[in-house]
């Protein structure tokens, strides 16, 4: 996911739709669920893009050198190391106190949970990607054995609800970004894109990491599949009118409180998910 474009709204919508499509189109992914006796309803949810939340601004390559950065995945840790910082594995509930005490300099993750945790009181400086980004910790929505034992009509009702599940998740995730920007400003922080030197190195390593991961997993076509899906959904997102109306730093000013992504959820269901509907 780190190889896809990054922006406050449009790119996150396209990336998540592309992730769903790529997962459904990768037999090896579906086989993993089957081996665990799980039925995928949404086989991949990438949620929001990752940002840095730091006690002091960290935008240039020199800023990254020697910093302690809390990460939530091995892939993100590798990217942090490549940029010259030290990844720290720390459970999320411990992160606020670690930032407050200076045990770590930054948290690297989604903005949404940090809005709820009040992280911006101690780490109000947000760093964002403007091209390739940080590897995301993806999840999925699955059903167990009892789902398959339900009457087909009941299975269909549950499966059909995944359209709204997807759109609602995106409304929550992106809406929280706007709240994060507002909270950062309220705490005298900043919202800045990473400098070009950071972005170029991040993009270069993201491609290397994606190719190595795909090769190791035996799905060498995965980056190409995801990239193609990302381009297709970027067009669909734009056609639906979900373009970014400004930059990340002013997201709290231009993002509508009543934003709805139901149309995208419907299109994703029709183009990708409907063919997997229980019959």
Phi, psi and omega in degrees: 000337185291345181276348182280155179302158182231131175203166186302317187237295189304313183292325178293320178296313181294319181297318181291319177296319179295322179297318177298313181296313182297322180294317179294332183268004180248101184306325182297327178293313181295325179296325179298318177296317182298320180296333180264011180059039178243147177252116179290129173259313165230105189288349176204128174233113182271345179057218187273154175294161184265145177225164172263141175236110191235157177290330175229152180305141179221088185243328182267167179296322178296326179297327183286331186302122174079000181284150175263117185238121178287128180236161182244004179207158179295321181296316178296324178298321179294321179293321178297317179298319180298331180272001175097002179262173180250118179286140179237125177273116186213134179295147186302319181298339180271352189292318182304309182295323179296320177291321180297320182273349181083014177294323171234154181269331185212158166249140178242115182178196177284151180282328186305306181295333180285336173297314181292327184277349181075022184303329187287354172291329183244346179219074188273005183256111185261132175247132185232149176277149178241000177222244173292160185230209181259144178302133182264151172270103185272157176231193180203162172247122184229165174238157181261197186301321184295332178301315182290343180271350179288156172303146184306321180300322179290319177300320181294320179300315180294314182297317181298333181288349182293337175299312179289326177301315180296310184294323179293320178301317180293324177297318180292312184296312183285324176300324179293332177298315179298320177295323179297316179299317179297316180294322178299315179294321180297336180255027177059033179263191181223158174232108187226144174287152176295146179297162183302322182295323176292315183297318180294316180293322179297316181293318181297314182287328178300317179295317179299315181296318180296315181295317180294319181295317180296319180294316180297325181277353180077023178231066187298338180277352186304312180300321179292317179300315180293318180298317179295317179296322179298318179294319180296315183285335175297320177294316181297318180300317179294318180296331179277356177086021182263032179292156173291132181262005181181191180269176184295322185295337180250017183304324180293342182268326186252350182280125182286136180293334182260027181302137179227134180244027180300323181296322177292318177301319179295317181292320178298319180296313183294318185278328190240313191272330186304325182291346179258007181296135179301137180229000000 
